[in-house]
Structure formats: C-alpha cells, structure tokens
Amino acid sequence: MSVETTPTEPDVEALGAALGEAIRDLPEYEAFEAAQRTVENDPDVQSKISTFERIRQEFMMARQTGTASQEDLQELQSTQEELHAMEPMAEFLEAKSELAQRLESINRAISEPLAVDFGGEAGGCCQD
C-alpha cells in the first residue's frame, strides 16, 4: 500500500514579502524615495505645493458653485507648471514615472500566468 503525497504548496505570502523587499531594493524605488525626501525637505517646493493646493481648492469650490472662470483655470495651470518646473519636483515626477513603469512591468509578469490583471482587478468580484 502506498501513500500519495501532494507537492508542497508554496508559501505565497513569503514570496510576496520577498517580492516587496526586492521592489524596495530596485534602483527606481531608491531614486523615487530619494527624490521624495528631497521634495519633502525643500522649503521652496513645499511653499509652492501649498500655494498650488490652495489655488486648486479655490478652483474646485468655484467650479462647484458655477463661478469658475477661464482665468481661474489658467492660474491653476500656471501654478502647476511652475511647481513642476522646480528642479526637485521635476526629478521627483520623473522618478515616480520610472517607478510606475517598472511596477507595471512587474504587474504584467505576475498577471500573465493568472489570466487576470493582478494589480488592477484581482480584488474585484463583479468585473464586466
């Protein structure tokens, strides 16, 4: 009489933790973290972010009440362009974009054998 054995199920949680650690060690992630710290510690960038957020909130309120003008929109866009043109912010946005591209590549690698968009739809129950 023989006893059937089943292959050992992989510890998916441990693999997930290892993947998270590997992502944390990616050059793109490290560049993103460094750029984020620079933005957070730059008083000029923080001041411009505050100004942009204030103008954005004012614009959103004006839009909700129907009083937003083309000039309000132009002011918002101009302030955003000024913020994005600041070197630390431009470097942060570039690092963020490069990290997002790398994470999308990882998502595709995970999703391919599952026949589902792991990062986009794996948690949904009622997708069309």
Chimera marker file (.cmm) of the C-alpha trace (Angstrom):
<marker_set name="trace">
<marker id="1" x="0.000" y="0.000" z="0.000" r="1" g="1" b="0" radius="0.5"/>
<marker id="2" x="1.444" y="3.366" z="-0.990" r="1" g="1" b="0" radius="0.5"/>
<marker id="3" x="0.655" y="6.744" z="0.477" r="1" g="1" b="0" radius="0.5"/>
<marker id="4" x="0.101" y="9.530" z="-2.036" r="1" g="1" b="0" radius="0.5"/>
<marker id="5" x="1.784" y="12.803" z="-1.281" r="1" g="1" b="0" radius="0.5"/>
<marker id="6" x="0.965" y="16.147" z="-2.784" r="1" g="1" b="0" radius="0.5"/>
<marker id="7" x="3.579" y="18.672" z="-3.743" r="1" g="1" b="0" radius="0.5"/>
<marker id="8" x="4.238" y="21.237" z="-1.064" r="1" g="1" b="0" radius="0.5"/>
<marker id="9" x="2.228" y="24.369" z="-1.622" r="1" g="1" b="0" radius="0.5"/>
<marker id="10" x="4.492" y="27.397" z="-1.979" r="1" g="1" b="0" radius="0.5"/>
<marker id="11" x="4.331" y="29.944" z="0.811" r="1" g="1" b="0" radius="0.5"/>
<marker id="12" x="2.763" y="32.658" z="-1.336" r="1" g="1" b="0" radius="0.5"/>
<marker id="13" x="2.825" y="35.214" z="1.482" r="1" g="1" b="0" radius="0.5"/>
<marker id="14" x="6.570" y="34.690" z="1.930" r="1" g="1" b="0" radius="0.5"/>
<marker id="15" x="7.040" y="35.053" z="-1.821" r="1" g="1" b="0" radius="0.5"/>
<marker id="16" x="5.004" y="38.259" z="-1.678" r="1" g="1" b="0" radius="0.5"/>
<marker id="17" x="7.172" y="39.602" z="1.156" r="1" g="1" b="0" radius="0.5"/>
<marker id="18" x="10.295" y="38.710" z="-0.819" r="1" g="1" b="0" radius="0.5"/>
<marker id="19" x="8.869" y="40.497" z="-3.863" r="1" g="1" b="0" radius="0.5"/>
<marker id="20" x="8.171" y="43.584" z="-1.742" r="1" g="1" b="0" radius="0.5"/>
<marker id="21" x="11.744" y="43.566" z="-0.459" r="1" g="1" b="0" radius="0.5"/>
<marker id="22" x="13.084" y="43.113" z="-3.987" r="1" g="1" b="0" radius="0.5"/>
<marker id="23" x="10.984" y="46.053" z="-5.195" r="1" g="1" b="0" radius="0.5"/>
<marker id="24" x="12.243" y="48.169" z="-2.288" r="1" g="1" b="0" radius="0.5"/>
<marker id="25" x="15.811" y="47.431" z="-3.467" r="1" g="1" b="0" radius="0.5"/>
<marker id="26" x="15.169" y="48.420" z="-7.105" r="1" g="1" b="0" radius="0.5"/>
<marker id="27" x="17.158" y="51.432" z="-8.326" r="1" g="1" b="0" radius="0.5"/>
<marker id="28" x="13.870" y="53.005" z="-9.492" r="1" g="1" b="0" radius="0.5"/>
<marker id="29" x="12.385" y="52.697" z="-5.996" r="1" g="1" b="0" radius="0.5"/>
<marker id="30" x="15.520" y="54.038" z="-4.344" r="1" g="1" b="0" radius="0.5"/>
<marker id="31" x="15.554" y="57.010" z="-6.747" r="1" g="1" b="0" radius="0.5"/>
<marker id="32" x="11.869" y="57.651" z="-6.027" r="1" g="1" b="0" radius="0.5"/>
<marker id="33" x="12.436" y="57.574" z="-2.251" r="1" g="1" b="0" radius="0.5"/>
<marker id="34" x="15.423" y="59.931" z="-2.513" r="1" g="1" b="0" radius="0.5"/>
<marker id="35" x="13.520" y="62.356" z="-4.749" r="1" g="1" b="0" radius="0.5"/>
<marker id="36" x="10.528" y="62.269" z="-2.414" r="1" g="1" b="0" radius="0.5"/>
<marker id="37" x="12.726" y="63.093" z="0.600" r="1" g="1" b="0" radius="0.5"/>
<marker id="38" x="14.273" y="65.981" z="-1.327" r="1" g="1" b="0" radius="0.5"/>
<marker id="39" x="10.834" y="67.398" z="-2.174" r="1" g="1" b="0" radius="0.5"/>
<marker id="40" x="9.618" y="66.959" z="1.407" r="1" g="1" b="0" radius="0.5"/>
<marker id="41" x="12.679" y="68.775" z="2.793" r="1" g="1" b="0" radius="0.5"/>
<marker id="42" x="12.797" y="71.669" z="0.308" r="1" g="1" b="0" radius="0.5"/>
<marker id="43" x="11.013" y="74.696" z="1.811" r="1" g="1" b="0" radius="0.5"/>
<marker id="44" x="10.613" y="76.420" z="-1.579" r="1" g="1" b="0" radius="0.5"/>
<marker id="45" x="8.961" y="73.352" z="-3.108" r="1" g="1" b="0" radius="0.5"/>
<marker id="46" x="6.756" y="72.902" z="-0.053" r="1" g="1" b="0" radius="0.5"/>
<marker id="47" x="5.677" y="76.535" z="-0.260" r="1" g="1" b="0" radius="0.5"/>
<marker id="48" x="4.805" y="76.156" z="-3.954" r="1" g="1" b="0" radius="0.5"/>
<marker id="49" x="2.895" y="72.929" z="-3.196" r="1" g="1" b="0" radius="0.5"/>
<marker id="50" x="0.882" y="74.790" z="-0.542" r="1" g="1" b="0" radius="0.5"/>
<marker id="51" x="0.160" y="77.607" z="-2.979" r="1" g="1" b="0" radius="0.5"/>
<marker id="52" x="-0.901" y="75.139" z="-5.670" r="1" g="1" b="0" radius="0.5"/>
<marker id="53" x="-3.149" y="73.227" z="-3.251" r="1" g="1" b="0" radius="0.5"/>
<marker id="54" x="-4.796" y="76.468" z="-2.086" r="1" g="1" b="0" radius="0.5"/>
<marker id="55" x="-5.452" y="77.603" z="-5.663" r="1" g="1" b="0" radius="0.5"/>
<marker id="56" x="-6.699" y="74.134" z="-6.608" r="1" g="1" b="0" radius="0.5"/>
<marker id="57" x="-9.133" y="74.090" z="-3.675" r="1" g="1" b="0" radius="0.5"/>
<marker id="58" x="-10.388" y="77.568" z="-4.579" r="1" g="1" b="0" radius="0.5"/>
<marker id="59" x="-10.855" y="76.488" z="-8.183" r="1" g="1" b="0" radius="0.5"/>
<marker id="60" x="-12.738" y="73.332" z="-7.171" r="1" g="1" b="0" radius="0.5"/>
<marker id="61" x="-15.057" y="75.357" z="-4.942" r="1" g="1" b="0" radius="0.5"/>
<marker id="62" x="-15.641" y="77.897" z="-7.707" r="1" g="1" b="0" radius="0.5"/>
<marker id="63" x="-16.348" y="75.093" z="-10.153" r="1" g="1" b="0" radius="0.5"/>
<marker id="64" x="-18.876" y="73.516" z="-7.792" r="1" g="1" b="0" radius="0.5"/>
<marker id="65" x="-20.698" y="76.821" z="-7.415" r="1" g="1" b="0" radius="0.5"/>
<marker id="66" x="-20.508" y="77.562" z="-11.129" r="1" g="1" b="0" radius="0.5"/>
<marker id="67" x="-18.319" y="80.652" z="-10.685" r="1" g="1" b="0" radius="0.5"/>
<marker id="68" x="-15.031" y="79.264" z="-12.046" r="1" g="1" b="0" radius="0.5"/>
<marker id="69" x="-13.634" y="81.324" z="-14.880" r="1" g="1" b="0" radius="0.5"/>
<marker id="70" x="-11.141" y="80.623" z="-17.644" r="1" g="1" b="0" radius="0.5"/>
<marker id="71" x="-8.727" y="82.905" z="-15.778" r="1" g="1" b="0" radius="0.5"/>
<marker id="72" x="-9.095" y="80.739" z="-12.660" r="1" g="1" b="0" radius="0.5"/>
<marker id="73" x="-8.229" y="77.658" z="-14.693" r="1" g="1" b="0" radius="0.5"/>
<marker id="74" x="-5.251" y="79.403" z="-16.275" r="1" g="1" b="0" radius="0.5"/>
<marker id="75" x="-3.987" y="80.461" z="-12.835" r="1" g="1" b="0" radius="0.5"/>
<marker id="76" x="-4.254" y="76.870" z="-11.615" r="1" g="1" b="0" radius="0.5"/>
<marker id="77" x="-2.449" y="75.515" z="-14.674" r="1" g="1" b="0" radius="0.5"/>
<marker id="78" x="0.252" y="78.173" z="-14.442" r="1" g="1" b="0" radius="0.5"/>
<marker id="79" x="0.876" y="77.430" z="-10.771" r="1" g="1" b="0" radius="0.5"/>
<marker id="80" x="1.098" y="73.701" z="-11.525" r="1" g="1" b="0" radius="0.5"/>
<marker id="81" x="3.559" y="74.334" z="-14.353" r="1" g="1" b="0" radius="0.5"/>
<marker id="82" x="5.696" y="76.483" z="-12.042" r="1" g="1" b="0" radius="0.5"/>
<marker id="83" x="5.663" y="73.712" z="-9.419" r="1" g="1" b="0" radius="0.5"/>
<marker id="84" x="6.562" y="71.012" z="-11.934" r="1" g="1" b="0" radius="0.5"/>
<marker id="85" x="9.361" y="73.165" z="-13.361" r="1" g="1" b="0" radius="0.5"/>
<marker id="86" x="11.145" y="73.334" z="-9.993" r="1" g="1" b="0" radius="0.5"/>
<marker id="87" x="14.149" y="71.000" z="-10.270" r="1" g="1" b="0" radius="0.5"/>
<marker id="88" x="13.428" y="68.878" z="-7.172" r="1" g="1" b="0" radius="0.5"/>
<marker id="89" x="9.793" y="68.423" z="-8.219" r="1" g="1" b="0" radius="0.5"/>
<marker id="90" x="10.726" y="67.633" z="-11.829" r="1" g="1" b="0" radius="0.5"/>
<marker id="91" x="13.172" y="64.993" z="-10.586" r="1" g="1" b="0" radius="0.5"/>
<marker id="92" x="10.517" y="63.566" z="-8.254" r="1" g="1" b="0" radius="0.5"/>
<marker id="93" x="7.942" y="63.341" z="-11.055" r="1" g="1" b="0" radius="0.5"/>
<marker id="94" x="10.473" y="61.639" z="-13.340" r="1" g="1" b="0" radius="0.5"/>
<marker id="95" x="11.438" y="59.141" z="-10.613" r="1" g="1" b="0" radius="0.5"/>
<marker id="96" x="7.751" y="58.478" z="-9.905" r="1" g="1" b="0" radius="0.5"/>
<marker id="97" x="7.090" y="57.826" z="-13.599" r="1" g="1" b="0" radius="0.5"/>
<marker id="98" x="10.050" y="55.446" z="-13.901" r="1" g="1" b="0" radius="0.5"/>
<marker id="99" x="8.933" y="53.540" z="-10.800" r="1" g="1" b="0" radius="0.5"/>
<marker id="100" x="5.362" y="53.310" z="-12.121" r="1" g="1" b="0" radius="0.5"/>
<marker id="101" x="6.657" y="51.874" z="-15.401" r="1" g="1" b="0" radius="0.5"/>
<marker id="102" x="8.738" y="49.276" z="-13.565" r="1" g="1" b="0" radius="0.5"/>
<marker id="103" x="5.818" y="48.337" z="-11.305" r="1" g="1" b="0" radius="0.5"/>
<marker id="104" x="3.587" y="47.944" z="-14.361" r="1" g="1" b="0" radius="0.5"/>
<marker id="105" x="6.155" y="45.559" z="-15.834" r="1" g="1" b="0" radius="0.5"/>
<marker id="106" x="6.128" y="43.564" z="-12.589" r="1" g="1" b="0" radius="0.5"/>
<marker id="107" x="2.319" y="43.576" z="-12.611" r="1" g="1" b="0" radius="0.5"/>
<marker id="108" x="2.328" y="42.135" z="-16.129" r="1" g="1" b="0" radius="0.5"/>
<marker id="109" x="4.753" y="39.396" z="-15.074" r="1" g="1" b="0" radius="0.5"/>
<marker id="110" x="2.504" y="38.443" z="-12.140" r="1" g="1" b="0" radius="0.5"/>
<marker id="111" x="-0.719" y="38.736" z="-14.124" r="1" g="1" b="0" radius="0.5"/>
<marker id="112" x="0.345" y="36.752" z="-17.187" r="1" g="1" b="0" radius="0.5"/>
<marker id="113" x="0.085" y="33.262" z="-15.670" r="1" g="1" b="0" radius="0.5"/>
<marker id="114" x="-3.125" y="34.215" z="-13.862" r="1" g="1" b="0" radius="0.5"/>
<marker id="115" x="-5.007" y="35.491" z="-16.915" r="1" g="1" b="0" radius="0.5"/>
<marker id="116" x="-6.092" y="38.465" z="-14.798" r="1" g="1" b="0" radius="0.5"/>
<marker id="117" x="-4.719" y="41.952" z="-14.231" r="1" g="1" b="0" radius="0.5"/>
<marker id="118" x="-3.318" y="41.242" z="-10.782" r="1" g="1" b="0" radius="0.5"/>
<marker id="119" x="-2.761" y="44.887" z="-9.832" r="1" g="1" b="0" radius="0.5"/>
<marker id="120" x="-5.971" y="46.154" z="-11.378" r="1" g="1" b="0" radius="0.5"/>
<marker id="121" x="-8.743" y="43.617" z="-10.997" r="1" g="1" b="0" radius="0.5"/>
<marker id="122" x="-7.689" y="40.703" z="-8.809" r="1" g="1" b="0" radius="0.5"/>
<marker id="123" x="-9.650" y="42.062" z="-5.840" r="1" g="1" b="0" radius="0.5"/>
<marker id="124" x="-12.875" y="42.795" z="-7.694" r="1" g="1" b="0" radius="0.5"/>
<marker id="125" x="-15.829" y="40.433" z="-7.562" r="1" g="1" b="0" radius="0.5"/>
<marker id="126" x="-18.118" y="41.770" z="-10.232" r="1" g="1" b="0" radius="0.5"/>
<marker id="127" x="-15.989" y="42.958" z="-13.149" r="1" g="1" b="0" radius="0.5"/>
<marker id="128" x="-17.611" y="43.276" z="-16.570" r="1" g="1" b="0" radius="0.5"/>
<link id1="1" id2="2" r="1" g="1" b="0" radius="0.2"/>
<link id1="2" id2="3" r="1" g="1" b="0" radius="0.2"/>
<link id1="3" id2="4" r="1" g="1" b="0" radius="0.2"/>
<link id1="4" id2="5" r="1" g="1" b="0" radius="0.2"/>
<link id1="5" id2="6" r="1" g="1" b="0" radius="0.2"/>
<link id1="6" id2="7" r="1" g="1" b="0" radius="0.2"/>
<link id1="7" id2="8" r="1" g="1" b="0" radius="0.2"/>
<link id1="8" id2="9" r="1" g="1" b="0" radius="0.2"/>
<link id1="9" id2="10" r="1" g="1" b="0" radius="0.2"/>
<link id1="10" id2="11" r="1" g="1" b="0" radius="0.2"/>
<link id1="11" id2="12" r="1" g="1" b="0" radius="0.2"/>
<link id1="12" id2="13" r="1" g="1" b="0" radius="0.2"/>
<link id1="13" id2="14" r="1" g="1" b="0" radius="0.2"/>
<link id1="14" id2="15" r="1" g="1" b="0" radius="0.2"/>
<link id1="15" id2="16" r="1" g="1" b="0" radius="0.2"/>
<link id1="16" id2="17" r="1" g="1" b="0" radius="0.2"/>
<link id1="17" id2="18" r="1" g="1" b="0" radius="0.2"/>
<link id1="18" id2="19" r="1" g="1" b="0" radius="0.2"/>
<link id1="19" id2="20" r="1" g="1" b="0" radius="0.2"/>
<link id1="20" id2="21" r="1" g="1" b="0" radius="0.2"/>
<link id1="21" id2="22" r="1" g="1" b="0" radius="0.2"/>
<link id1="22" id2="23" r="1" g="1" b="0" radius="0.2"/>
<link id1="23" id2="24" r="1" g="1" b="0" radius="0.2"/>
<link id1="24" id2="25" r="1" g="1" b="0" radius="0.2"/>
<link id1="25" id2="26" r="1" g="1" b="0" radius="0.2"/>
<link id1="26" id2="27" r="1" g="1" b="0" radius="0.2"/>
<link id1="27" id2="28" r="1" g="1" b="0" radius="0.2"/>
<link id1="28" id2="29" r="1" g="1" b="0" radius="0.2"/>
<link id1="29" id2="30" r="1" g="1" b="0" radius="0.2"/>
<link id1="30" id2="31" r="1" g="1" b="0" radius="0.2"/>
<link id1="31" id2="32" r="1" g="1" b="0" radius="0.2"/>
<link id1="32" id2="33" r="1" g="1" b="0" radius="0.2"/>
<link id1="33" id2="34" r="1" g="1" b="0" radius="0.2"/>
<link id1="34" id2="35" r="1" g="1" b="0" radius="0.2"/>
<link id1="35" id2="36" r="1" g="1" b="0" radius="0.2"/>
<link id1="36" id2="37" r="1" g="1" b="0" radius="0.2"/>
<link id1="37" id2="38" r="1" g="1" b="0" radius="0.2"/>
<link id1="38" id2="39" r="1" g="1" b="0" radius="0.2"/>
<link id1="39" id2="40" r="1" g="1" b="0" radius="0.2"/>
<link id1="40" id2="41" r="1" g="1" b="0" radius="0.2"/>
<link id1="41" id2="42" r="1" g="1" b="0" radius="0.2"/>
<link id1="42" id2="43" r="1" g="1" b="0" radius="0.2"/>
<link id1="43" id2="44" r="1" g="1" b="0" radius="0.2"/>
<link id1="44" id2="45" r="1" g="1" b="0" radius="0.2"/>
<link id1="45" id2="46" r="1" g="1" b="0" radius="0.2"/>
<link id1="46" id2="47" r="1" g="1" b="0" radius="0.2"/>
<link id1="47" id2="48" r="1" g="1" b="0" radius="0.2"/>
<link id1="48" id2="49" r="1" g="1" b="0" radius="0.2"/>
<link id1="49" id2="50" r="1" g="1" b="0" radius="0.2"/>
<link id1="50" id2="51" r="1" g="1" b="0" radius="0.2"/>
<link id1="51" id2="52" r="1" g="1" b="0" radius="0.2"/>
<link id1="52" id2="53" r="1" g="1" b="0" radius="0.2"/>
<link id1="53" id2="54" r="1" g="1" b="0" radius="0.2"/>
<link id1="54" id2="55" r="1" g="1" b="0" radius="0.2"/>
<link id1="55" id2="56" r="1" g="1" b="0" radius="0.2"/>
<link id1="56" id2="57" r="1" g="1" b="0" radius="0.2"/>
<link id1="57" id2="58" r="1" g="1" b="0" radius="0.2"/>
<link id1="58" id2="59" r="1" g="1" b="0" radius="0.2"/>
<link id1="59" id2="60" r="1" g="1" b="0" radius="0.2"/>
<link id1="60" id2="61" r="1" g="1" b="0" radius="0.2"/>
<link id1="61" id2="62" r="1" g="1" b="0" radius="0.2"/>
<link id1="62" id2="63" r="1" g="1" b="0" radius="0.2"/>
<link id1="63" id2="64" r="1" g="1" b="0" radius="0.2"/>
<link id1="64" id2="65" r="1" g="1" b="0" radius="0.2"/>
<link id1="65" id2="66" r="1" g="1" b="0" radius="0.2"/>
<link id1="66" id2="67" r="1" g="1" b="0" radius="0.2"/>
<link id1="67" id2="68" r="1" g="1" b="0" radius="0.2"/>
<link id1="68" id2="69" r="1" g="1" b="0" radius="0.2"/>
<link id1="69" id2="70" r="1" g="1" b="0" radius="0.2"/>
<link id1="70" id2="71" r="1" g="1" b="0" radius="0.2"/>
<link id1="71" id2="72" r="1" g="1" b="0" radius="0.2"/>
<link id1="72" id2="73" r="1" g="1" b="0" radius="0.2"/>
<link id1="73" id2="74" r="1" g="1" b="0" radius="0.2"/>
<link id1="74" id2="75" r="1" g="1" b="0" radius="0.2"/>
<link id1="75" id2="76" r="1" g="1" b="0" radius="0.2"/>
<link id1="76" id2="77" r="1" g="1" b="0" radius="0.2"/>
<link id1="77" id2="78" r="1" g="1" b="0" radius="0.2"/>
<link id1="78" id2="79" r="1" g="1" b="0" radius="0.2"/>
<link id1="79" id2="80" r="1" g="1" b="0" radius="0.2"/>
<link id1="80" id2="81" r="1" g="1" b="0" radius="0.2"/>
<link id1="81" id2="82" r="1" g="1" b="0" radius="0.2"/>
<link id1="82" id2="83" r="1" g="1" b="0" radius="0.2"/>
<link id1="83" id2="84" r="1" g="1" b="0" radius="0.2"/>
<link id1="84" id2="85" r="1" g="1" b="0" radius="0.2"/>
<link id1="85" id2="86" r="1" g="1" b="0" radius="0.2"/>
<link id1="86" id2="87" r="1" g="1" b="0" radius="0.2"/>
<link id1="87" id2="88" r="1" g="1" b="0" radius="0.2"/>
<link id1="88" id2="89" r="1" g="1" b="0" radius="0.2"/>
<link id1="89" id2="90" r="1" g="1" b="0" radius="0.2"/>
<link id1="90" id2="91" r="1" g="1" b="0" radius="0.2"/>
<link id1="91" id2="92" r="1" g="1" b="0" radius="0.2"/>
<link id1="92" id2="93" r="1" g="1" b="0" radius="0.2"/>
<link id1="93" id2="94" r="1" g="1" b="0" radius="0.2"/>
<link id1="94" id2="95" r="1" g="1" b="0" radius="0.2"/>
<link id1="95" id2="96" r="1" g="1" b="0" radius="0.2"/>
<link id1="96" id2="97" r="1" g="1" b="0" radius="0.2"/>
<link id1="97" id2="98" r="1" g="1" b="0" radius="0.2"/>
<link id1="98" id2="99" r="1" g="1" b="0" radius="0.2"/>
<link id1="99" id2="100" r="1" g="1" b="0" radius="0.2"/>
<link id1="100" id2="101" r="1" g="1" b="0" radius="0.2"/>
<link id1="101" id2="102" r="1" g="1" b="0" radius="0.2"/>
<link id1="102" id2="103" r="1" g="1" b="0" radius="0.2"/>
<link id1="103" id2="104" r="1" g="1" b="0" radius="0.2"/>
<link id1="104" id2="105" r="1" g="1" b="0" radius="0.2"/>
<link id1="105" id2="106" r="1" g="1" b="0" radius="0.2"/>
<link id1="106" id2="107" r="1" g="1" b="0" radius="0.2"/>
<link id1="107" id2="108" r="1" g="1" b="0" radius="0.2"/>
<link id1="108" id2="109" r="1" g="1" b="0" radius="0.2"/>
<link id1="109" id2="110" r="1" g="1" b="0" radius="0.2"/>
<link id1="110" id2="111" r="1" g="1" b="0" radius="0.2"/>
<link id1="111" id2="112" r="1" g="1" b="0" radius="0.2"/>
<link id1="112" id2="113" r="1" g="1" b="0" radius="0.2"/>
<link id1="113" id2="114" r="1" g="1" b="0" radius="0.2"/>
<link id1="114" id2="115" r="1" g="1" b="0" radius="0.2"/>
<link id1="115" id2="116" r="1" g="1" b="0" radius="0.2"/>
<link id1="116" id2="117" r="1" g="1" b="0" radius="0.2"/>
<link id1="117" id2="118" r="1" g="1" b="0" radius="0.2"/>
<link id1="118" id2="119" r="1" g="1" b="0" radius="0.2"/>
<link id1="119" id2="120" r="1" g="1" b="0" radius="0.2"/>
<link id1="120" id2="121" r="1" g="1" b="0" radius="0.2"/>
<link id1="121" id2="122" r="1" g="1" b="0" radius="0.2"/>
<link id1="122" id2="123" r="1" g="1" b="0" radius="0.2"/>
<link id1="123" id2="124" r="1" g="1" b="0" radius="0.2"/>
<link id1="124" id2="125" r="1" g="1" b="0" radius="0.2"/>
<link id1="125" id2="126" r="1" g="1" b="0" radius="0.2"/>
<link id1="126" id2="127" r="1" g="1" b="0" radius="0.2"/>
<link id1="127" id2="128" r="1" g="1" b="0" radius="0.2"/>
</marker_set>
